[in-house]
């Protein structure tokens, strides 16, 4: 089996900060890290020559030769032809093999279940989605074991190249009170999400906060490849955030960094920011004007009065986000802020523009990171969930250098 013979398998849940500054390493883990770094360089910069790899990674040419041969033998990299135009013998270039491995990512939220099959190049090979209000654990199991989940598995070109299944969902999933939340949704408070997908002999399961997953997806497959320090804003049924610093996701002491939705908004009673900036808040605003909307696609088909209400919400959301974005810029100084989630792309762009207009009008600030739509956007959490097994088994992170018993 591909997984058994070449990659470690296991399950993973969201981690707390682990004090990396006191973590050591050993020769075996250093070798594994060098291989991961080389593979990441090929994936991010390919087509690339071995000489360029040595320059980027700081590894010796013989080390690069050994690592790239091993990666080719594993089916993870391919020859991409020779680079012409220089002196001497044209150098062979390398690229990541899109079919070198696959992963499944599943996003569970209060208004939908979405699953994606993603290849090593980040392309979505198959997608299944179910619009459902406040899905219960049994709904998720039915989705996964039913026709939609089976179609996703059937789309795998090679079952032995499946690294694992990533699952993304909000923290406090069964606790946060959103409009129309049924009492039965409390069932999530006593369920381990990984258990809904685990089966004997099956692939490993990885569970992550949905905003964190979306940020990791943006880092590996989106704008983060060029700007690896950013803050990700996930506008979903609720509101989440994720912080990436110099290519590493920052979790905080309790694994709860980036909890943007819980910040107090400038509203009477100190309501949380997600009561203003979220799909739930937008739907509620439309409901007060007589429009019932339950799916993001319906936002684009509203009549003029409904569109006017959407414009009102965009202005209100931009106003509510201004102070948090100033704080993020002043405290963290990211290169950019990315807006993602199920809000239609046109509305995300309008919200980013409205927010940037307010930020640009401010004076006396040392630096401001402007907002733009995330590259992964609508399916960001599902795509990011799919990257979790790849990070665990193939791509570089600080965790790969830590000693283990």
C-alpha positions as a printed NumPy array, in Angstrom:
array([[  0.   ,   0.   ,   0.   ],
       [  1.208,   3.487,  -0.833],
       [  0.354,   4.932,   2.573],
       [  1.681,   2.03 ,   4.589],
       [  4.994,   1.75 ,   2.799],
       [  5.97 ,   5.38 ,   2.313],
       [  4.039,   7.704,   4.615],
       [  3.202,   7.674,   8.294],
       [ -0.488,   7.407,   9.022],
       [ -2.52 ,   8.392,  12.041],
       [ -5.18 ,  10.78 ,  13.213],
       [ -4.796,  14.335,  14.355],
       [ -6.829,  16.963,  16.165],
       [ -6.316,  20.677,  16.565],
       [ -3.115,  21.357,  18.497],
       [ -2.137,  23.838,  21.196],
       [  1.087,  25.795,  21.102],
       [  4.005,  23.425,  21.811],
       [  6.9  ,  25.68 ,  22.734],
       [  8.923,  25.108,  19.562],
       [ 11.869,  27.172,  20.851],
       [ 12.681,  24.382,  23.331],
       [ 12.226,  21.556,  20.834],
       [ 15.207,  19.629,  19.549],
       [ 15.654,  17.415,  16.54 ],
       [ 17.63 ,  14.429,  15.39 ],
       [ 19.301,  13.366,  12.147],
       [ 16.317,  11.346,  10.944],
       [ 13.899,  14.228,  11.409],
       [ 16.322,  16.713,   9.856],
       [ 16.499,  14.485,   6.781],
       [ 12.712,  14.279,   6.632],
       [ 12.476,  18.055,   6.946],
       [ 14.976,  18.595,   4.114],
       [ 12.898,  16.33 ,   1.897],
       [  9.723,  18.23 ,   2.768],
       [ 11.389,  21.593,   2.077],
       [ 12.668,  20.378,  -1.284],
       [  9.256,  19.029,  -2.258],
       [  7.61 ,  22.299,  -1.248],
       [ 10.115,  24.265,  -3.357],
       [  9.349,  22.088,  -6.371],
       [  5.607,  22.415,  -5.789],
       [  5.715,  26.202,  -5.328],
       [  8.426,  27.149,  -7.868],
       [  8.345,  24.411, -10.493],
       [  9.38 ,  23.886, -13.219],
       [ 12.684,  24.237, -11.41 ],
       [ 16.189,  22.841, -11.894],
       [ 18.205,  20.998,  -9.292],
       [ 20.735,  23.845,  -9.288],
       [ 17.947,  26.294,  -8.447],
       [ 16.694,  23.947,  -5.734],
       [ 20.12 ,  23.921,  -4.113],
       [ 20.21 ,  27.719,  -4.183],
       [ 16.722,  28.087,  -2.696],
       [ 17.021,  25.436,   0.013],
       [ 20.694,  25.89 ,   0.926],
       [ 21.25 ,  22.144,   0.538],
       [ 24.241,  20.74 ,  -1.347],
       [ 23.861,  19.555,  -4.964],
       [ 24.499,  15.907,  -3.956],
       [ 21.815,  16.177,  -1.252],
       [ 19.367,  17.641,  -3.764],
       [ 20.198,  14.863,  -6.237],
       [ 19.47 ,  12.189,  -3.627],
       [ 16.276,  13.832,  -2.399],
       [ 14.827,  14.455,  -5.86 ],
       [ 15.558,  10.863,  -6.898],
       [ 13.74 ,   9.637,  -3.815],
       [ 10.786,  11.941,  -4.526],
       [ 10.655,  10.739,  -8.125],
       [ 10.702,   7.114,  -6.969],
       [  7.767,   7.933,  -4.681],
       [  5.861,   9.358,  -7.64 ],
       [  5.682,  12.864,  -6.158],
       [  7.774,  14.745,  -8.746],
       [  8.099,  14.526, -12.52 ],
       [ 10.628,  15.594, -15.119],
       [  9.249,  18.617, -16.953],
       [ 11.739,  18.841, -19.817],
       [ 15.005,  20.653, -20.206],
       [ 15.624,  24.341, -19.603],
       [ 17.156,  25.855, -22.74 ],
       [ 18.787,  29.223, -23.229],
       [ 21.743,  29.007, -20.869],
       [ 25.289,  27.843, -21.352],
       [ 26.304,  24.21 , -21.553],
       [ 24.021,  21.193, -21.388],
       [ 20.37 ,  22.177, -20.838],
       [ 19.29 ,  21.363, -17.285],
       [ 16.354,  19.092, -16.543],
       [ 13.488,  20.77 , -14.677],
       [ 11.154,  19.241, -12.114],
       [  7.518,  19.768, -11.213],
       [  5.22 ,  18.278,  -8.581],
       [  3.194,  15.367,  -9.9  ],
       [ -0.498,  16.302,  -9.585],
       [ -1.38 ,  12.613,  -9.289],
       [  1.368,  11.915,  -6.785],
       [ -1.193,  11.936,  -4.007],
       [ -4.759,  12.945,  -3.238],
       [ -6.675,  14.084,  -0.199],
       [-10.294,  14.68 ,   0.74 ],
       [-11.404,  17.782,   2.584],
       [-14.799,  18.188,   4.24 ],
       [-16.285,  21.407,   5.577],
       [-19.203,  21.136,   7.998],
       [-21.01 ,  24.353,   8.861],
       [-24.407,  25.504,  10.055],
       [-25.761,  25.836,   6.522],
       [-24.034,  23.191,   4.414],
       [-21.708,  20.201,   4.074],
       [-19.086,  20.398,   1.317],
       [-16.469,  17.83 ,   0.348],
       [-13.629,  18.15 ,  -2.165],
       [-11.157,  15.697,  -3.665],
       [ -7.896,  17.586,  -4.166],
       [ -4.75 ,  16.503,  -6.   ],
       [ -1.175,  17.415,  -5.097],
       [ -1.255,  20.458,  -7.379],
       [ -4.26 ,  21.824,  -5.5  ],
       [ -6.773,  21.153,  -8.255],
       [-10.238,  20.107,  -7.135],
       [-10.901,  16.821,  -8.97 ],
       [-14.385,  16.31 ,  -7.554],
       [-16.795,  18.256,  -5.369],
       [-19.99 ,  17.355,  -3.554],
       [-22.119,  19.731,  -1.517],
       [-25.357,  19.616,   0.437],
       [-27.269,  22.748,   1.41 ],
       [-28.757,  21.921,   4.801],
       [-29.662,  24.104,   7.764],
       [-27.904,  23.061,  10.985],
       [-26.859,  19.545,   9.933],
       [-26.745,  17.013,  12.753],
       [-24.039,  14.342,  13.137],
       [-26.295,  11.757,  11.5  ],
       [-26.73 ,  14.057,   8.499],
       [-22.967,  14.2  ,   8.102],
       [-22.692,  10.416,   8.306],
       [-25.455,  10.074,   5.727],
       [-23.653,  12.483,   3.41 ],
       [-20.334,  10.651,   3.777],
       [-21.67 ,   7.116,   3.431],
       [-24.368,   7.946,   0.878],
       [-24.289,   8.66 ,  -2.836],
       [-22.426,  11.96 ,  -2.573],
       [-19.592,  10.552,  -0.491],
       [-19.39 ,   7.476,  -2.699],
       [-19.156,   9.609,  -5.843],
       [-16.245,  11.474,  -4.283],
       [-14.394,   8.247,  -3.465],
       [-15.138,   6.876,  -6.94 ],
       [-13.431,   9.926,  -8.478],
       [-10.088,   8.864,  -6.967],
       [ -7.76 ,   7.855,  -9.831],
       [ -5.892,   5.512,  -7.479],
       [ -7.213,   4.568,  -4.047],
       [ -3.73 ,   3.802,  -2.708],
       [ -2.734,   7.439,  -3.312],
       [ -5.241,   8.815,  -0.792],
       [ -3.295,  10.383,   2.072],
       [ -6.227,  11.021,   4.358],
       [ -9.405,  12.941,   5.089],
       [ -9.402,  16.414,   6.587],
       [-12.467,  17.717,   8.419],
       [-13.011,  21.432,   9.065],
       [-15.732,  22.909,  11.256],
       [-16.087,  25.911,  13.568],
       [-14.962,  25.741,  17.179],
       [-17.808,  25.604,  19.701],
       [-19.889,  24.241,  16.831],
       [-22.8  ,  23.162,  18.989],
       [-22.656,  26.087,  21.404],
       [-22.685,  29.372,  19.484],
       [-26.218,  30.739,  19.222],
       [-27.048,  31.793,  15.664],
       [-30.495,  32.71 ,  14.26 ],
       [-32.887,  29.728,  13.919],
       [-30.489,  27.345,  15.674],
       [-32.516,  24.284,  16.828],
       [-32.105,  22.792,  20.295],
       [-31.122,  19.465,  18.693],
       [-27.899,  21.101,  17.477],
       [-26.556,  20.569,  21.014],
       [-25.752,  17.029,  19.821],
       [-22.449,  18.361,  18.469],
       [-21.296,  19.109,  22.019],
       [-20.828,  15.4  ,  22.731],
       [-19.555,  14.169,  19.338],
       [-15.957,  13.71 ,  18.201],
       [-16.079,  14.83 ,  14.532],
       [-13.315,  12.396,  13.554],
       [-15.452,   9.465,  14.718],
       [-18.013,  10.236,  11.997],
       [-15.457,   9.383,   9.304],
       [-13.214,   6.794,  10.943],
       [-13.425,   3.207,   9.76 ],
       [-11.173,   0.199,  10.248],
       [ -8.389,   0.146,   7.676],
       [ -9.493,   3.52 ,   6.354],
       [ -7.402,   6.638,   5.784],
       [ -6.295,   8.807,   8.719],
       [ -8.644,  11.598,   9.798],
       [ -7.51 ,  15.144,  10.63 ],
       [ -9.752,  17.701,  12.331],
       [ -9.22 ,  21.471,  12.225],
       [-11.036,  24.723,  12.862],
       [-12.575,  25.861,   9.566],
       [-10.974,  29.313,   9.503],
       [ -7.579,  27.788,  10.287],
       [ -8.076,  25.251,   7.496],
       [ -9.027,  28.004,   5.059],
       [ -5.91 ,  29.974,   6.011],
       [ -3.718,  26.891,   5.5  ],
       [ -5.327,  26.299,   2.113],
       [ -4.625,  29.909,   1.128],
       [ -1.025,  29.488,   2.269],
       [ -0.441,  26.333,   0.246],
       [ -2.6  ,  26.969,  -2.831],
       [ -3.419,  30.671,  -2.912],
       [ -1.935,  34.12 ,  -2.401],
       [  0.083,  32.832,   0.563],
       [  2.612,  31.268,  -1.821],
       [  3.756,  34.844,  -2.557],
       [  2.765,  36.615,   0.659],
       [  3.296,  34.146,   3.522],
       [  2.304,  36.521,   6.346],
       [ -1.403,  37.305,   6.315],
       [ -4.659,  37.307,   8.215],
       [ -7.569,  35.312,   6.79 ],
       [-11.17 ,  36.396,   7.407],
       [-13.71 ,  33.6  ,   6.907],
       [-17.231,  34.921,   6.308],
       [-19.497,  31.922,   6.719],
       [-22.606,  31.243,   8.78 ],
       [-20.474,  32.742,  11.552],
       [-17.225,  34.722,  11.365],
       [-13.749,  33.284,  11.85 ],
       [-10.147,  34.279,  11.389],
       [ -6.76 ,  32.69 ,  10.883],
       [ -3.253,  34.087,  11.294],
       [ -0.276,  32.933,   9.209],
       [  3.163,  34.333,  10.067],
       [  6.119,  33.692,   7.754],
       [  4.524,  30.569,   6.339],
       [  3.444,  29.034,   9.657],
       [ -0.06 ,  29.003,  11.082],
       [ -0.055,  30.676,  14.499],
       [ -2.354,  28.902,  16.945],
       [ -1.897,  30.77 ,  20.206],
       [ -1.557,  29.33 ,  23.702],
       [ -4.867,  27.423,  23.604],
       [ -5.194,  26.911,  19.868],
       [ -7.789,  29.686,  19.694],
       [ -5.971,  32.457,  17.856],
       [ -7.825,  34.395,  15.176],
       [-11.246,  34.28 ,  16.898],
       [-12.417,  37.363,  15.051],
       [-16.113,  36.602,  15.371],
       [-16.093,  36.887,  19.153],
       [-14.731,  40.449,  19.227],
       [-17.304,  42.943,  20.515],
       [-18.894,  45.043,  17.781],
       [-19.84 ,  48.672,  18.221],
       [-23.459,  47.857,  18.905],
       [-25.767,  48.357,  21.889],
       [-25.258,  45.524,  24.338],
       [-21.773,  44.676,  23.111],
       [-22.87 ,  42.058,  20.557],
       [-20.17 ,  39.945,  18.955],
       [-18.749,  40.932,  15.567],
       [-20.236,  37.87 ,  13.862],
       [-23.703,  39.188,  14.691],
       [-22.909,  41.862,  12.069],
       [-20.367,  40.261,   9.724],
       [-21.596,  36.808,   8.682],
       [-23.987,  35.161,   6.28 ],
       [-26.381,  34.655,   9.183],
       [-26.328,  38.386,   9.855],
       [-26.865,  39.183,   6.176],
       [-29.793,  36.76 ,   5.937],
       [-31.314,  38.259,   9.096],
       [-30.962,  41.762,   7.656],
       [-32.718,  40.654,   4.477],
       [-35.423,  38.961,   6.53 ],
       [-36.285,  42.262,   8.223],
       [-36.917,  43.655,   4.746],
       [-39.166,  40.78 ,   3.751],
       [-36.687,  38.616,   1.843],
       [-36.084,  34.996,   2.817],
       [-32.648,  33.736,   1.733],
       [-31.096,  30.425,   2.748],
       [-28.3  ,  29.903,   0.198],
       [-25.504,  32.256,  -0.965],
       [-26.437,  31.854,  -4.656],
       [-29.846,  33.403,  -3.937],
       [-28.138,  36.676,  -3.001],
       [-27.377,  37.341,  -6.661],
       [-31.009,  37.001,  -7.786],
       [-32.634,  39.49 ,  -5.435],
       [-34.73 ,  42.351,  -6.854],
       [-33.634,  45.967,  -6.504],
       [-35.009,  46.378,  -2.973],
       [-33.189,  43.24 ,  -1.843],
       [-29.963,  44.416,  -3.497],
       [-30.3  ,  47.716,  -1.633],
       [-30.468,  45.756,   1.635],
       [-27.329,  43.827,   0.634],
       [-25.573,  47.14 ,  -0.018],
       [-26.639,  48.351,   3.426],
       [-25.173,  45.216,   4.982],
       [-21.886,  45.657,   3.091],
       [-21.524,  49.196,   4.438],
       [-22.396,  48.053,   7.945],
       [-20.016,  45.1  ,   7.777],
       [-17.161,  47.258,   6.455],
       [-17.711,  49.732,   9.273],
       [-17.723,  46.942,  11.864],
       [-14.526,  45.408,  10.448],
       [-12.54 ,  48.654,  10.312],
       [-11.387,  48.758,  13.933],
       [-10.421,  45.043,  14.031],
       [ -8.45 ,  45.454,  10.784],
       [ -6.606,  48.446,  12.239],
       [ -5.753,  46.402,  15.326],
       [ -4.546,  43.493,  13.198],
       [ -2.333,  45.776,  11.114],
       [ -0.852,  47.561,  14.113],
       [ -0.313,  44.471,  16.276],
       [  0.723,  41.915,  13.65 ],
       [  1.733,  43.898,  10.54 ],
       [  0.671,  41.231,   8.01 ],
       [  1.364,  41.612,   4.3  ],
       [ -2.323,  41.297,   3.461],
       [ -5.794,  40.451,   4.724],
       [ -7.737,  37.897,   2.695],
       [-11.522,  37.632,   2.734],
       [-12.983,  34.208,   2.005],
       [-16.06 ,  32.144,   2.651],
       [-19.329,  31.393,   0.892],
       [-20.269,  35.   ,   0.219],
       [-20.427,  35.341,  -3.616],
       [-17.205,  36.665,  -5.153],
       [-18.764,  39.936,  -6.331],
       [-19.995,  40.702,  -2.816],
       [-16.605,  39.832,  -1.316],
       [-14.964,  42.283,  -3.723],
       [-17.478,  44.978,  -2.822],
       [-16.92 ,  44.4  ,   0.892],
       [-13.133,  44.533,   0.433],
       [-13.442,  47.791,  -1.519],
       [-15.718,  49.36 ,   1.106],
       [-13.366,  48.262,   3.89 ],
       [-10.269,  49.527,   2.063],
       [-11.908,  52.917,   1.466],
       [-12.395,  53.307,   5.211],
       [ -8.858,  52.13 ,   5.986],
       [ -7.322,  54.469,   3.404],
       [ -9.065,  57.454,   5.016],
       [ -7.314,  56.842,   8.345],
       [ -4.149,  58.794,   9.142],
       [ -1.314,  58.46 ,  11.616],
       [ -1.066,  54.653,  11.409],
       [  2.338,  52.969,  10.85 ],
       [  1.057,  50.442,   8.292],
       [ -2.234,  49.139,   6.969],
       [ -2.773,  45.799,   5.268],
       [ -5.494,  46.143,   2.671],
       [ -8.165,  43.5  ,   2.15 ],
       [ -8.674,  41.409,  -0.975],
       [-10.609,  38.302,  -1.933],
       [ -8.868,  35.038,  -1.075],
       [ -7.803,  32.853,  -3.995],
       [ -9.485,  29.766,  -2.543],
       [-12.53 ,  31.797,  -1.42 ],
       [-15.831,  29.861,  -1.443],
       [-14.444,  26.356,  -0.862],
       [-11.487,  27.561,   1.197],
       [-12.241,  25.504,   4.339],
       [-12.854,  22.291,   2.354],
       [ -9.714,  22.769,   0.25 ],
       [ -7.778,  23.702,   3.379],
       [ -9.074,  20.601,   5.141],
       [ -7.737,  18.539,   2.239],
       [ -4.26 ,  20.027,   2.727],
       [ -4.079,  18.764,   6.335],
       [ -2.942,  15.203,   5.475],
       [ -0.412,  16.639,   3.013],
       [  1.036,  18.942,   5.66 ],
       [  1.191,  16.075,   8.128],
       [  2.926,  13.661,   5.787],
       [  4.689,  15.645,   3.047],
       [  5.086,  19.383,   3.527],
       [  7.386,  21.348,   5.867],
       [  6.31 ,  22.62 ,   9.271],
       [  7.974,  23.256,  12.611],
       [  6.347,  20.103,  13.973],
       [  8.477,  17.879,  11.728],
       [ 11.628,  18.966,  13.563],
       [ 10.394,  18.204,  17.079],
       [ 11.666,  15.21 ,  18.978],
       [  9.233,  12.427,  19.633],
       [  9.576,   9.44 ,  21.901]])
